[in-house]
Amino acid sequence: MALDTGTKVVRADGLAGRDWTGRLIAPEVDGGVGSQACFVARTFTCKADARPVLHVTAQGLYLAFVNGQRVGEDCLTPGWTCYDNRIAFQSYDISDLVTEGENRIEIWLGDGWYRSPLMWRFIQIENTWGDRIAALAEIVEGDSVLLATDASWESGLLPITKSGIYWGEDHDARIAAKASGGVSELATDPALFVAHETTGVKELAPIAPVEDWDLDGARVYDFGQNVAGYPRIEVTGAAGAKVTIDFGEVLAQDGSWDNRNYRLARATLTYTLAGEGAETWSPVFTFQGYRYARVRIEGEATLTDIVSVPVSSVPDLAGGFECAIPEVNRLVLNTIWSQRGNFIEVPTDCPQRDERLGWTGDAQVFAGTACWLADSETFLRKYLRDVMHDQREDGAVPHFTPDPTHRDHSKAPGDWAGSTGWGDVITVMPWQLYLHYGDEAVLRECFPAMVKWLDYLWSISDGPIIRPHSTWGEKGFTFGDWLQPTGDSRKPRPTIADDCAATIYHAISTDLAARIARIIGEDDEAMRLDARGDQIREAFAAEYISASGRLAHNDQTSYALAFLYDLIPGAHLDAAKGYFRRVIEDADYLIGTGFIGTPALLPALAKLGMTDLAEKVFLNRKVPGWLYQVEQGATTIWERWDALGPDGEIFSPEMNSYNHYAYGAVCQFLFEDVAGVHPVADAPGFARVRLAPTVMPGLGHVAMWHDCRLGRIEAGWTLDGRTVTYTVTLPEGCEGLLDGPLGDGVVGAGTHEFAFDLTD
């Protein structure tokens, strides 16, 4: 049921808070970052048939118990935000946990993101948002406060001897949690604490091992699926025996253990037995990214069961796609698993190594796909608030958020903000949320930040052409088309230059912001931005398009982005289209795009009617290609196209994640172009869709579904020779505009069938 959070305070940004009676309390037994975890506790009384609600939050991570029973099912609470801007609180009905008379609440506290070391080698930053873990809680019934945190609470040490996001967790079950100290009241700003803006992190169904074997004195368990989460074990044995578990995403070429790509992340769990029969355990203040778990046992103990428990902020599917090619279906499933594993409080780049940061570029390119596959509205709205909080005074948008470097430059010199493609999350993501969920509020909330970002971009080179700085940390630095494959090192394929990539994204964001300004009634800004957009397009054509219609760098990313976002003047369209075709054919239909070019490649080809090329590129099974990684056994999306060689060789383990969702952005193309269901801006939230399938015969048949706010949309096509039968079902409140091979017209709710012939 929905809980009354007792909201009595509304912040300036519209977020709901509380008029807290409780004080923020820090355990006096706390030894600082990396030390033994602590708890705070207190007794309270309830009447018979009491219906109390617990409101609770923390600096750090917390887990609450009432009378020894866990409160709620959320994991990693209170979540991860820019803690100096806001900290979430959760509200739980604890009626079933209390009894008449005396009761006891215990709140466990761990370092979490709040003060665990974050970032990577040589620049790890600890105590980023503070050096004191603390709890804030109230138990209320109606208008009565039954208990609130204050100086009368007690504290003590937990069996968790050390925990950390990258570290893992060490648990000694021989240690009893006993009160041994008091608490200190900390300064409490009630406005800092807001009702959780999205759903909590949840456990998914556990996954049993598909295979296990002995390896060098340990036992390796293969769960058959790369996830973010943790194992749950059952073990019996003598007190003091120890189980150690570490993790891997892939095995070495010869089948040996290899988790070098975790870098400095210890990513290890240890459990020391109490020696009291069957003991079941899983960590509470950490998570790992893995497919394989390696278990070592010291002393007299037997592991009787182990399962993998995935966790995610978006556990429920909102869409699906399938066709006649099993590898394509697996690619979609891999994208789903990468979204689940990286959508844990913020959209991270990876869940395994010493990073796990909310990179804005990855989130920008994936935003559309994220909304097709899961209900991502509140999750991404929350993330955008962090983006805006971390936006610099000059308008630069951070490379990632929540951003540890924003507060501590001692180990991360320069300003880690301002890259085009990354910072453009502030225009692209709100736009995708508007298209999918139809709420103008996200546009209004983010528009001032968009304008600041666009003015920053213009300031880099004082004009429409952006000439980025080559040094990370300097104003105007850009990642460009990150991790773009270049082919044979003896004769690499052409790649887009940073200035061209930056200028294209300058145009994309300016045009989006102008459209948004008109929607929200900012007419003067719309006119200003329209004029600026015209300047950028004219400057782009003069700088990067030759008289023959050839783009300056003659690469896939330049053509894809320029065509998709209408940067090619009409006089050059046919010629540039010919150059684009030749670039694809000369690459033997291998992908030549990185993080920003890949999401645009197939949609651009489809827009130009070059379906034959789109099909050959998409179904290519060589490296670089989407299906190559599937055939190499991937169960999530890789960071690098060549993460594993054809012989199983691990490539570049110093920067190689096997759970990195960015290239899964191709799924947006499958829903919108291949299945032909396009959300439209003039009736967002699926009040209207444009129906225009792009038929790729090599897929055999296609079927999609998506649960939008109005109900379920289904669409797909089958082939009989050269005759295509297209079927679409729309929910009440949704109308479809026919386009492309379907002709013209409008259809309403219900099921509709169309037939047309493939064209050459």
N, C-alpha and C positions, 0 to 999 in steps of 0.2 A: 504494500500500500504506500501511497505518497505520504510522507511525514510532514507535519507542521514543524518547520525548522525554527519557529519562534522568531522569525525575521522582524527586526525592529529598526534596522539601519540600512539605508541604501547609499552606496558610495557615489561619488561624482560620475563614475563610469557606468552606473546602473547596476552594479553587482550587489547581491544581497548579503548583508552581514547580520550580526547580532549585537544586542546590547549586553555584553558579557558581564556576568557577576563574578565569574572565576578569574583568577590571575594565572599568568604563565609561570609555571614552576619548573625549576631545574633540579635534578637529583644531586645532592651534595657528594654522593659517592662517585660521580662521573669522573673518570680519569682523562678525558679529552679524546680527540680524534684517534681512532684505531684502538681504543681501549675496550675493556669488557663492557658489554651492554648493560643497561640499568632498567629499573622500573620505579614507578611511583605508585602508591597505593593508599586506600582509605576505606573505612567502613561507613555504611549509611543505612538508614532504616526505611522500610516501606510498609504501608498498610496492606491489609488483605485486598486482593483484586486490583492492585496498583497497576497503572499503565504508563510507566515512566519512559522517557526518551533520553538517550545519551547524545549530547553534542560534544564532539571531541576533535582535537587536532594536535599538531606537534611541530616543533622545530626538529627536523630529522624525520625518521619514520616511526610509526607507532603500531602497536597491536594491542587491543583492549580485551580484557577478560572480566566477566562478572560471575562471581562465585565459581571461578575456575573454568568457566565456559567461554569460548571465543565469541566476541561480538561481531556479527556480520560476516560476510564472505569476501569483502574487498581485500585486495592485496596491495602492498606497497603504499599504504595510506600515510599521510594525507595527499600523496601525489607529488608531482614536480611542477613547480612554477618558478617565476622570478620571485624568490622569497622576500626580497626587499620591496616588492610591489604588492603581493598578496599571497596568502597561504590558505589553502582550502580547509574547510572543516566538513566532517561528515555527521549525519544524524541517523540514529538507529533506535528502533523500538526494542526495548530490552524487557518487555513485559514477561516474556517466557523464561527469562533468565533470573528473575528476582523472586524472592519468597517473602512472606510476611515476617516482619522483624528485621534482624540484622543481616546485612549483605556486605559483600566486599568487592571493590573494583580494583583492578591492577592494570596499569598501562605500561607496556614494554616500550622501550625507546632504543633506536639504533641510529647510526650516523646518517645512512641514506645519502641522497644527493646533497643534502644540506651542508655536510662537512666532510664527506668522503673525498679522497683525492680524485680529481677529474682531469681530463685531458690526457696527453700521452707523454712519451719519453722526453725527459729534460724539462718539460713545462707542466708537470702535474701541479695542480693548484688544490690545496686543501683548505678547509674552513672557509669556503667561498662565500657563504652567506652568514656565517657566524660560527663561533667555537663552543656554544652551549646548546646541547640538546635539551628539550623541555616539552612539557605537556600543558594543554589548556583544555578543560573539560567542565561540563555541567550535566547533572541529571535533573530533569524537570518533569513535572506532571501538571499539565494545565499551566496555570500561572505561578505555581509553586516551584521553587528551586529546592530540590532535596539534597543536593550536594554540589559543591563547586571547588575547583582547585584553589588552594591557598597554602599558607605557610604551615598548616597543621598536618599536611600529608607526610608520609614517610617514604623512604627510598631504599633501594638495595641493588645488589648485583645479580645478574641473570646467568644461566648456564651458557649463554652465548659469549664466548670469551673474546671473539673479534668478528666484526662483519664489515662489509664495504661493498659498494656497487661493483668495483673491479676485483676486489679481494676475494669475495665469496663469503663463506660463513663457517665458523668453528664453534661446535656445540659440545659441551662436556656434561652429559646427563647425570654425572655424579654430584654436580653442584646443585644444591637446593637454593631456590630463590628466597632469601631471607632478608627482612628489613634490617638495615644496619646504619641508617643515617636519616637525616631530614632532607628538606628541600629549601631552595632559595627562590623567593619571588623575584621575577624579572619584570622590567618595565613592559607594560602591556598596552599596545595600541589596538583597540577593538576594531578599528577600520581596516586593519591589515588582514583580518580573517574573513573569508567569504565562503558562502555555501558552494560546495563542489560544483564546478561549472559543467561537468560532463559525467559520464558514468565511471564507476571505479574499475580498476583492473580486476579481471575475473580469471579464475582457473577454467580451462577447457577440459574436456574429457581426457583422462589419462591415456597414455599410449604405452602398450606393452612392448618389450623388445621383440624384434623379428629374428634376431640371431645373437649369439654370444659365444665367446671363445677365450681361451687362455692366451696371454701374451706377456712374456717376460715377468712372470710372477704375479701378474694382475689378471683380472677378468674384464674383458671389453664387451660392452652391450651396445648393439646397434638398434636404435629405435625406428629406423627406416624413414624418419622425417626430421629435418632440421627445424628447430623451434627456438623460441625464447621462453625460458621457464626454469624448472628445476626438477630433479628426481625426488620421488618419495620412496623411502626404503623401509623394509621391515627386517629386523636383525635380532638374533638371539646370541647370547654369549656371556662371557665373564665380565665383571666390572673392570673398567680400564682398557678393555680391548678397543681398538680404534679402526674405524672405516674412513678411508680417504677416497674422494671422488674428484677426478678432474675430467676435462671435456675436450672434444674435438668436433670439427665440422666435416672433415674429410680425413681419409687415411693416406699415408705416404704411398708412393708409386709401388713399393714392394709389400704393401699391406701393414707396415709398421705404424706406430703411433706418431702423429705429427700435428701439433697445434701451435706451430711457430707464429701463425697469423694472429694469435691472441696477444702477441707482443708482450708488454709488461703486465698485462692483466693476469693476476695469479689464478683467478677463476677456478677456485678449488673449494670443496666442502670437506669438513672433517666432522665425524660424530664419534664421541667416546661413550661407550656403553655404561649404563648404570648397573647392568647385570641383574635385571628384574624381569625375566621372562621375555616375551616378544615385545620389542620396542619399535614403534613406528615414528619416523621423523622425516621432515623436509624443512629447508631453511625458510625464514620469514622476512629477512631484511636484505635480500639480494635476489638476483636472477642471472641466468647465464644463457648464451646462445650455443646450441650444440645439436648434433645428431648422435654422437657417440659419447658414452660415459665409460671411463676406465676406473675400476674399483680395486683398491688395494686394502688388505686387511692385516692388521698387526694384532697379534694375540689370539685368544680363543674366542672366535666369533664366526657365525654363519649368516650369510645374507640369504634370507628366505624369500624376499620379493623386492623387485625394483620396477618402477614405472616412470615414464617421463610425463611431467605435468606442464603443458603449455599455459602461458598467461597472456592476456591481451586486454586492452581497453576497448577493442571492437571485436568481441567474440562471435557475434552473430552475422551471418551472411545476408547481404541485401541484393545480391545479383549473381548470376551464373551464365556461363557461355560454354557451348560444346559444338563440336563438328565431327567429321568423319576421321580426322587425323588424331590418333591418341596422343601424340607428342604435343599438339596444340592444346588439347584439353589439360595435359599435365602442366604446360606453361601457365595456363590460367590458374590452376591450383597452386602452382609455385608462387605466383603473385599474391594469391590470397594468404598463403602462409608467411610470405615476407611482410605483408601489411600487418598481419596479426602480431608477428614477432617484433616489429619495429614501431607499432602503434601502442606503446606502453607509456602512458601519460603525455609524452610528446612524440612526434614523428621523427625517430632517430635514423641515423644512417645504417647502424649495425648493432646487434645486441651482444657481441661476444668479446671484442678486444678492448683495449684501453682507449675508448673514444665514446661511442654510444651517445652521440650528441645530436641535437635537433637541427641538423643542417637545413638551411632554408632552400638551397638549390634542389635537393632531392625532393623536398616537400612540394616545391613549386611545380615541378614537372609531373608529379604523381597525383596532384590534387584531384583532377578529374576522375582518374581511375579509382582513387580512394572512395569517392562518392558513389560510384557505380557498384563497388563491391561491398561496402558497409555503410551504415548510417554514420557518417563522419561529421555531421554538422556541428554538434557541440564540441567534439574533440578538436576540430580545426579552428573553431571560433576561439576556444581557450588558447590554442597555440598562437593565433594571431595577436592576442593581447600580450603575450610574452614578446613577440616580435616587436610590437609597438613600444613596449616598455624599454626594450634594449636598443631601439633605434637611437642613433646618435643625434646630438644637437644640430649637426650640419645636415641631417637627413639621411645619412648612410644607414642602411639596414644591415644587421649583423649577419655574419656567415652562418652562425648557429645561435639558437636560443632555447632555453635560458643560457646565457653567455657568461662563463666564468672569467673570461678575459676582460669583460667590461669593468670589472672591479679590481683586478689585480694584474697590472702590466709588468710586474717585476720579472716574471718568467715568460711572458708573451708580449714582447715589445711591439710597438706599432698599434694600429687600430685594425682589429679583425672584423671589418665591416666594409660594405660598399661595392661588392662584386656584382656586376650585372649577371642576370640569370639566377643569381641567388637572392639578391635584394628584391627582385621583381616578384617575389612571393607576395608582397604587400598589395600588388594589383591583381595578379593571376588567381591566387587562392580565394579572395573575397568574390571574385567574378564567378568562379566555379561553384562556390557555395550558393550564390544568388541563382545561378542557372538550375541547380539541383533542388534547392529548398525554397526558393521564391521569397526570401525575406530580405527586404531592403535594408534592414537594420545593420547588417554586416557591412554593407556599402557605406552607410552613413558613419558608422563607427571607425572605419578604416580610411575614409577619404582624406582627412587631414594628413595622415601619415603617407598616403600616396603622393600628395602634392609635395610634401617635404622631400620624398625620394626622387621625384622627377626634377625638382629644382637642384637637388644634389647632383644628379646625372648631368644636367646641363652645365653645372659649374666645373665639372672635371676638366673640360677643355674649352669652356666658355662658348658653347655652341652645340649644334646638332650632331656633329661627328665626335664620338668619344674616343680619345686616345689614352688607353689605360696605362697605368704605371706597371712596370714589370716586376716590382718587388712587393712581396706579400707584406701587408701592414701599411703600405703607403697609400695615399689617397688615390682612388681610381683603379687599384689593382683588381683584376678579374681572373676568374678561373677559366674563362672561355668555354670551349666545348670539352669539358673535363673528361679525361680518359678516352679520348677519341682514338680508335685504332688507325694505324698508319701503314699496315701491310708490310711488305718486304722492306727490311732496313736498307737494302741496296738501292731501292727505288720506291720510296714511300709514296703513298697516295696523297693527293693534295688535302690540306686541312685549312679550316677557316682561321683567319688571323683574329687576334684578340680585339682589335679595334672594330673590325667588321661585326663580330659577334656582339660586342657591346652596343654598337650603333643600332643593330637590328632590335635588340631588346629594349633599347631606348624608344624605338618606334612602337613596339608592341605595348609597352606600359603606358606610353603617352596616349595612344588610341583607346586603350581600355579605360583609362582614367577619364578621358573626354566622354565616353559613352556613359560611364558611371555618373559623372557630373550631371548629365542631362536627366538621368533616371531620378536622381535625388533632388533635382531642382536647382542645382548650382549652375545656372545658365551662363553667368559671366565667366566662370572658370571653364565651362565647356567650350566657349568660344576661344578663350586663350589657349587651351590645350589643343583644340582643333588646328589653330594657326601654327602652333608649335609642331604638331604632327606633320603638317604639310611641309614645313621647313626641313624636318628630319628626312622625310621621303625624298624630297628634291635633292638634298645633300647626299643621301645614300646613292641615288641613281647617278649623280655626277661623280661620286668618289669610287664606286664599286662596280659600275656596269659600263662595259666598253661600247663603242659605236655598233659593234656587231651583235650585242646582246649577251655577251659572255660575262659572267660574274668574275670579279678580280681573282678569287682564289680557286675557282672552278672545282669546288668540292661539294659533297652531298649536303652538308649542313647549311651552307650558304644558300643553295638553291631551295632546299626544303623550307627553311624559315622564310626566305624572301617570297616564295610563291604562296605559302600558307597564309602569310600576313599581308599580301597584296602590296609588296614593295617593288614589283617589276612593272614599269610603265607599259601601257598598252602597245606602244610601237615595238617593244622588245619581247613581248610575250612568246610569240612563236619561236623566235630564235633561241631565247633562253630555255624554252621547253626542250628544244632539240639538244642543247648542251647538257641539260640535266639528264636526259635519256642516255646520252653517250657516257656521262660520268658513271652512271649505274651499270651500264653494259660493260664498260672498260674494267670495272671492279669485279666482273664476273658475278654480279648480283650479291656481293658481300657487303655487309653493313660498313659504312665509313663514317659513322656519327658517334658522338659521345653523349654526355648527359643532357645537353640542351638540344642537340640536333635529332636525337633518336625519336622523341615523341612526335616530332614534326614530319619525319621521313615518309611514312606510309600515308598519313592523311594528305600530305602534299601531292603524292603520286595519285591518290584516289581523286583528289580535287581536279587534277589535270586530265583525268580520264586514262591515265597510264596504269590501268589495273593489271596488265600483264607483268609490268615491272614490280608492282607492289606484291603480287603473288610470289614471284620468283625470289624476291628479297626475303619475304616473310617465311617461306618454306625452305629456304636455304639451310642445309644441315652442316655446313662447314663453319669454321671459326673465322671471323666473328659472325655470330648468328644466334637468334633466340633458341632455335631447336637444337643447336649444337650442345648447349649446356644441358638440355633435357636428356639428350642421348648419352651424355657423360654421367648421368645419374643424379643431376641436380634435383633437389626437392624444394628449393627456394631460389630466388633470383640472385645472380652473382653481381659483385661490384665491377668486375672486369670481364670483358668478353672472353679473354683467354685465361681465366682463372685456373683451369686445368688443361694441360696439353692432351692431345689425342691418346698419348700413351699413359696418361694419369699423372704426369709430372706436375707438381705444384709450382705455380708461377708467382714470383715476387711476394713471398709470404710477409714481408714487412708492410705491405698495404694490399691486403687481399681478403675481402669478406665474401663469404658464401651465402650471406643473407642480407641483401642490399636491394631495396625494392625499385630503384629508379628506372631500370630498363623494363620493368613490368608495366610501365606507363603505356605500353603498346596495347594493353587491354582496353583502354579508352577507344582506340581505333576499332577494335573488334565489336564493341557495343554500338558505337555511333555510326561507323562507316560500313563495316561488313554486315552487321545485323540491321543497320539503317535506321536507328532511333536517335535523333539529334535533339537535345533540349534546345529551346530557343529563348532569346532574351526578351522578346515582346510579350511572352506569357510564361514566365519562369516557373520552376517547381513542377514541371510536367503538366501544366494546364494546357499546353500545346506542345507537340513535338513535330519535327520535320521527318517524314518517312522517305528515305532514299537509300536503299541498300546498294552496296558495292559488291557485286557477285564475283568471287574468286573461285572458279570451278575446281581448283585443286583441293579445296576444303570439303568437297563432296556434298555436304549439307551443313546448315547452321541453325542453331536454336539458342536464344537468349531469354532471360527473365530478369526483371528488376522490380523490387518493391519500393515504390516511391511513396510520397505522402498521401497520394490519392488511391493507392492500391497497387496491384501487380500489373506490370506491362510484360507481354510476351511477344516475341517476334522471331522469325526465321524464314529460311528458304530451302527448297529442295530442287533438284535438277532431274529432268527427264529428257535426255538428249540435250538439245539446246533450248528447251523450254524451262523457264524458271517459274516456280510457284512460290509466292511470297505470302505469308500469313502473319497477321498482327492482331493482338488483342489489347484493347485499351480499357482502362477502368473509367468509372463514372467521373466526370469532371475533366477528362482529358480528351482533346481532339487532335487528329493527325492531319498535317498538311502534306499532300502527296507531291513528290518531287522526283527528279531523276527518271529512272526507268518506269516508275509508277504513273507518270503523267502528271496531270493537274487535278486539283479537287481537295475536298475536305471530308474526313470521316470522323464519326463520333465514337462513343463508348461501344464496346462489343468486339466481336471477332470479324475480321475482314480478310478476304483472299483475293490475290491478284495474280495474273499470269502474264509473262512477257518473254520475249526471245532474247537470248544473248546476242550482243552485237560484236562484230569483229574488231 
